[in-house]
Amino acid sequence: MKFLLKSVSIALLLVFITGCANKAPITNRNQFIFMSEQEEIALGERSYKKTLKDSKLSSNKTQTKRVKEIGRKIASVVNRNDYKWEFNLVENKAKNAFCLPGGKVVVYTGILEVAKNDSQLATVMSHEIAHALARHGAERVSMGMLTNVLGSIGNIVLNSTHPQYVQTFNIAYGAGTQYGVILPYGRMQESEADEIGIYLMNDAGYDINEALNFWKNMSSGSKVSSNSFFSTHPSSTQRISDIKEIIKKINK
C-alpha cells in the first residue's frame, strides 16, 4: 500500500510539474494543463460541427454580418495563425455565446437583446474568445481528472484502514471539491476571461467603457447578490467593479 501511494504521488507530482508549464495570455497566470492544444482543438472542431448540425443558423443577414465582422476584427488582434476562425449567429433565445478551441465562435440571437451596440457585442465575443485563448476548457478537464484521481486515492486508503468511513469521505470530498475547488476555479476563469477580453476589444478598436454597460444590461432584471460563493460566475457587482479597475489600467 505504501509503495502504491508513493508511486501515485510521484506520478501526480510529475503531471503537476509538466502541466504548470502553461501560462494564460495577458494575465500570465500559471496553469495546470496536460491536454495538448492539438487534442483540444480537435475536440473543439467535433463539438462545433455537432453544434451547427443541431442548431438553426439565423436568417437575419444584417445581424449575421455584424457578428462576423466583429469577430474578424477581434481575431485580427489575437495573432493565432493556427486557429481556423468561424463566426456564426444561431437562433436561440438564450442570452449566451461561446468560443470552442480553435476559434469556433457561436453567438445566440438572445444576446442581441442586451448587446445594444457593436462595442457591447464585442464585449461578450471577446470574453468568449478569451476563454478559448486561455485554454480554460482544457484547464478544467485537467483539474477534473486530478480531483478524480485524488478521490480514488482517498478511497484506496480508507478501504484499507477505515472502510466504515468511505461513504462519509465520498460525500465530504464531493462537496469539498465542488465548493472549494471547482466553483472558485470557474469564477477565477470568468474574471480572467473578462480581463483578457477587455484588452482584446480595446486592441480591436472598440469602446471598452461599453463593457460596463453590457454587464449592467445582463444583470438588469435579475437578482443581484454580492455573495458568489455558490456560483460559477462572479457576482454582477464584483464583475463590474473588477472591469472598472481593468479599464483604469488600460487608460493610464
Backbone torsions as a table, in degrees:
resi	resn	phi	psi	omega
1	MET	NA	-45.3	179.4
2	LYS	-61.3	-40.7	179.6
3	PHE	-63.6	-41.5	179.8
4	LEU	-62.3	-48.1	-179.0
5	LEU	-64.2	-39.3	178.8
6	LYS	-64.5	-42.4	-180.0
7	SER	-63.7	-44.9	179.6
8	VAL	-64.2	-40.6	-179.9
9	SER	-62.1	-42.7	178.6
10	ILE	-64.2	-42.7	179.4
11	ALA	-61.9	-43.7	178.6
12	LEU	-63.9	-39.2	179.3
13	LEU	-63.0	-42.5	179.2
14	LEU	-64.5	-41.9	178.4
15	VAL	-63.3	-42.5	-178.9
16	PHE	-63.6	-44.8	179.8
17	ILE	-62.7	-43.0	179.3
18	THR	-64.9	-44.0	-177.4
19	GLY	-65.5	-34.4	-175.7
20	CYS	-75.7	5.5	177.8
21	ALA	-74.6	-12.5	-178.7
22	ASN	-85.1	147.3	175.8
23	LYS	-131.7	139.5	178.1
24	ALA	-72.4	145.3	178.4
25	PRO	-67.2	148.0	176.4
26	ILE	70.4	-54.1	-178.8
27	THR	-79.0	-23.7	-177.9
28	ASN	58.7	28.0	177.4
29	ARG	-72.2	135.2	175.0
30	ASN	-65.6	136.1	-177.0
31	GLN	-122.6	148.3	175.4
32	PHE	-100.9	98.8	-179.7
33	ILE	-138.9	126.9	174.0
34	PHE	-126.4	14.7	169.9
35	MET	-92.3	132.9	-179.4
36	SER	-68.2	151.3	-179.7
37	GLU	-66.0	-31.0	177.3
38	GLN	-64.0	-42.7	177.3
39	GLU	-63.2	-42.4	-178.2
40	GLU	-63.5	-44.9	-179.9
41	ILE	-65.1	-38.5	178.3
42	ALA	-62.9	-41.3	177.5
43	LEU	-64.9	-40.3	178.2
44	GLY	-62.1	-40.2	179.7
45	GLU	-62.6	-45.0	179.8
46	ARG	-65.0	-42.7	-179.8
47	SER	-65.1	-37.5	-179.7
48	TYR	-64.7	-44.4	179.3
49	LYS	-61.9	-40.4	178.6
50	LYS	-66.6	-39.6	179.4
51	THR	-60.9	-46.9	-179.8
52	LEU	-65.4	-35.9	179.6
53	LYS	-65.1	-36.9	-176.4
54	ASP	-91.8	0.0	-175.8
55	SER	-117.6	167.2	176.3
56	LYS	-112.2	118.2	178.5
57	LEU	-68.3	144.5	179.9
58	SER	-65.1	141.1	177.0
59	SER	-92.2	-1.0	179.5
60	ASN	-80.1	101.4	-174.8
61	LYS	-65.8	-36.2	-179.0
62	THR	-64.1	-48.3	-178.7
63	GLN	-71.0	-35.5	177.2
64	THR	-62.9	-43.8	178.3
65	LYS	-63.1	-38.3	179.1
66	ARG	-61.8	-46.0	179.5
67	VAL	-61.8	-44.7	-178.0
68	LYS	-65.6	-41.1	-179.0
69	GLU	-66.4	-43.6	178.4
70	ILE	-64.2	-42.5	178.6
71	GLY	-59.9	-44.8	-179.2
72	ARG	-64.7	-36.5	178.9
73	LYS	-65.5	-40.7	178.5
74	ILE	-68.4	-44.2	-179.2
75	ALA	-60.2	-31.0	-177.4
76	SER	-66.3	-22.0	-179.5
77	VAL	-100.5	-5.0	-178.9
78	VAL	-77.4	-36.2	178.7
79	ASN	61.7	53.6	174.4
80	ARG	-121.9	92.1	-178.0
81	ASN	-69.3	-18.4	179.5
82	ASP	-83.2	-7.5	177.9
83	TYR	-88.2	132.0	174.6
84	LYS	-100.1	85.9	-172.1
85	TRP	-63.5	137.1	171.7
86	GLU	-144.3	141.8	-178.6
87	PHE	-132.4	123.2	-178.6
88	ASN	-134.0	143.3	175.8
89	LEU	-102.5	123.9	-175.3
90	VAL	-115.2	139.8	177.8
91	GLU	-69.7	108.5	178.6
92	ASN	-164.0	130.3	-176.5
93	LYS	-73.9	-13.3	-179.4
94	ALA	-65.0	140.6	177.4
95	LYS	-85.6	82.3	-170.9
96	ASN	-153.0	164.9	174.2
97	ALA	-160.4	160.3	175.9
98	PHE	-156.0	158.3	176.7
99	CYS	-128.1	120.2	178.1
100	LEU	-86.1	157.0	178.3
101	PRO	-52.4	137.3	-179.1
102	GLY	97.7	0.0	175.1
103	GLY	89.8	28.8	178.4
104	LYS	-96.0	105.5	-173.9
105	VAL	-106.9	129.4	177.1
106	VAL	-122.2	127.6	178.1
107	VAL	-114.9	130.6	176.6
108	TYR	-85.7	144.3	-179.2
109	THR	-60.9	-26.8	-179.4
110	GLY	-61.1	-28.3	-178.4
111	ILE	-70.4	-20.7	-179.3
112	LEU	-68.0	-18.3	178.0
113	GLU	-70.2	-27.0	-178.3
114	VAL	-109.4	-17.2	175.9
115	ALA	-90.1	92.9	-169.2
116	LYS	-78.6	-16.0	178.7
117	ASN	-149.5	177.8	-175.9
118	ASP	-63.4	-36.7	-179.8
119	SER	-67.2	-35.1	177.8
120	GLN	-71.0	-37.9	176.3
121	LEU	-68.4	-36.8	176.5
122	ALA	-63.6	-29.2	178.7
123	THR	-60.5	-51.8	-177.2
124	VAL	-72.2	-36.0	179.4
125	MET	-68.7	-40.0	177.3
126	SER	-64.6	-39.7	178.5
127	HIS	-60.5	-46.0	-178.9
128	GLU	-69.4	-39.6	176.8
129	ILE	-62.7	-36.3	178.3
130	ALA	-61.3	-38.4	177.6
131	HIS	-58.2	-43.7	-178.9
132	ALA	-68.6	-43.5	-179.5
133	LEU	-62.4	-38.3	-179.3
134	ALA	-82.7	0.0	177.5
135	ARG	55.2	42.2	-178.4
136	HIS	-64.2	-33.5	178.4
137	GLY	-62.7	-48.8	179.2
138	ALA	-64.3	-34.0	179.8
139	GLU	-66.1	-40.8	-179.7
140	ARG	-70.6	-37.5	175.8
141	VAL	-60.6	-43.8	-179.6
142	SER	-63.1	-42.6	178.9
143	MET	-66.3	-38.5	178.7
144	GLY	-63.2	-41.9	178.3
145	MET	-63.7	-40.6	-179.2
146	LEU	-65.4	-45.2	-179.5
147	THR	-64.7	-34.4	176.9
148	ASN	-65.1	-41.5	179.2
149	VAL	-65.0	-44.4	179.6
150	LEU	-62.5	-37.7	177.1
151	GLY	-63.6	-39.8	179.1
152	SER	-65.1	-40.4	178.3
153	ILE	-62.0	-42.1	178.9
154	GLY	-59.8	-41.0	178.4
155	ASN	-64.6	-40.7	179.7
156	ILE	-60.5	-46.4	-177.9
157	VAL	-64.2	-47.6	-176.5
158	LEU	-68.9	-36.1	178.8
159	ASN	-62.2	-31.7	-177.5
160	SER	-89.5	-18.6	-176.3
161	THR	-117.1	-52.0	-178.2
162	HIS	-134.2	71.8	-175.6
163	PRO	-58.7	-24.2	-178.7
164	GLN	-68.2	-14.5	-177.8
165	TYR	-99.9	2.7	-174.4
166	VAL	-60.6	-48.5	-177.8
167	GLN	-62.6	-43.2	178.3
168	THR	-60.3	-42.1	179.4
169	PHE	-61.5	-45.0	-177.8
170	ASN	-60.2	-42.0	179.4
171	ILE	-65.7	-47.2	-178.8
172	ALA	-66.3	-40.0	-178.8
173	TYR	-65.6	-40.1	178.9
174	GLY	-61.4	-46.1	179.3
175	ALA	-67.2	-39.9	-178.2
176	GLY	-62.7	-43.4	-178.8
177	THR	-73.9	-35.2	-179.1
178	GLN	-64.0	-52.7	-175.7
179	TYR	-89.1	-23.9	-177.3
180	GLY	-91.6	-26.5	-175.8
181	VAL	-123.6	-59.5	-169.7
182	ILE	-65.5	-47.2	-179.2
183	LEU	-67.1	-48.7	176.2
184	PRO	-59.4	-35.8	178.5
185	TYR	-61.3	-41.3	178.2
186	GLY	-64.4	-43.1	179.4
187	ARG	-64.2	-39.8	178.6
188	MET	-62.3	-43.0	-179.9
189	GLN	-65.0	-39.4	178.5
190	GLU	-62.5	-43.9	178.9
191	SER	-65.2	-39.0	178.8
192	GLU	-66.5	-40.4	178.0
193	ALA	-64.5	-35.0	175.0
194	ASP	-60.2	-48.2	-177.2
195	GLU	-64.6	-49.4	179.7
196	ILE	-61.8	-41.8	-178.8
197	GLY	-61.6	-39.6	179.3
198	ILE	-62.7	-42.2	177.9
199	TYR	-64.2	-39.9	-179.8
200	LEU	-64.8	-47.9	-177.8
201	MET	-67.8	-31.1	176.2
202	ASN	-66.0	-45.4	178.9
203	ASP	-64.1	-28.7	-179.3
204	ALA	-83.2	-3.0	175.3
205	GLY	94.0	15.8	179.5
206	TYR	-95.4	159.0	-177.9
207	ASP	-78.4	107.5	-175.6
208	ILE	-69.7	-19.1	176.8
209	ASN	-66.9	-23.9	178.6
210	GLU	-70.6	-15.2	176.3
211	ALA	-62.3	-37.0	178.4
212	LEU	-64.3	-43.2	-179.7
213	ASN	-66.6	-36.5	179.4
214	PHE	-62.2	-48.2	-177.3
215	TRP	-70.9	-26.9	172.7
216	LYS	-66.2	-42.0	177.7
217	ASN	-62.0	-40.6	-179.2
218	MET	-64.1	-35.6	-176.9
219	SER	-88.8	-9.9	-178.9
220	SER	-62.9	128.5	177.9
221	GLY	86.4	-7.9	177.9
222	SER	-103.5	160.3	179.7
223	LYS	-75.3	114.0	-178.5
224	VAL	-90.9	126.3	179.9
225	SER	-126.7	139.0	177.4
226	SER	-80.7	-12.1	-179.5
227	ASN	-93.7	107.2	-177.4
228	SER	-108.2	20.0	-175.1
229	PHE	-60.5	-38.9	-176.2
230	PHE	-101.0	26.7	-178.6
231	SER	-123.5	149.4	176.0
232	THR	-83.8	-8.2	179.9
233	HIS	-119.0	152.0	174.2
234	PRO	-64.3	156.0	174.6
235	SER	-63.4	155.1	-179.0
236	SER	-59.1	-41.1	-179.0
237	THR	-65.1	-40.8	179.6
238	GLN	-66.9	-42.2	-178.6
239	ARG	-62.1	-47.0	-179.1
240	ILE	-64.4	-40.8	178.3
241	SER	-62.2	-43.2	179.6
242	ASP	-64.8	-40.7	-179.4
243	ILE	-65.2	-36.5	176.7
244	LYS	-58.8	-40.7	179.6
245	GLU	-67.4	-38.0	178.3
246	ILE	-64.5	-42.6	179.1
247	ILE	-62.4	-39.4	178.2
248	LYS	-60.5	-43.2	179.9
249	LYS	-62.6	-42.9	-178.5
250	ILE	-66.6	-36.9	-176.2
251	ASN	-82.3	-3.8	-179.8
252	LYS	-64.6	NA	NA
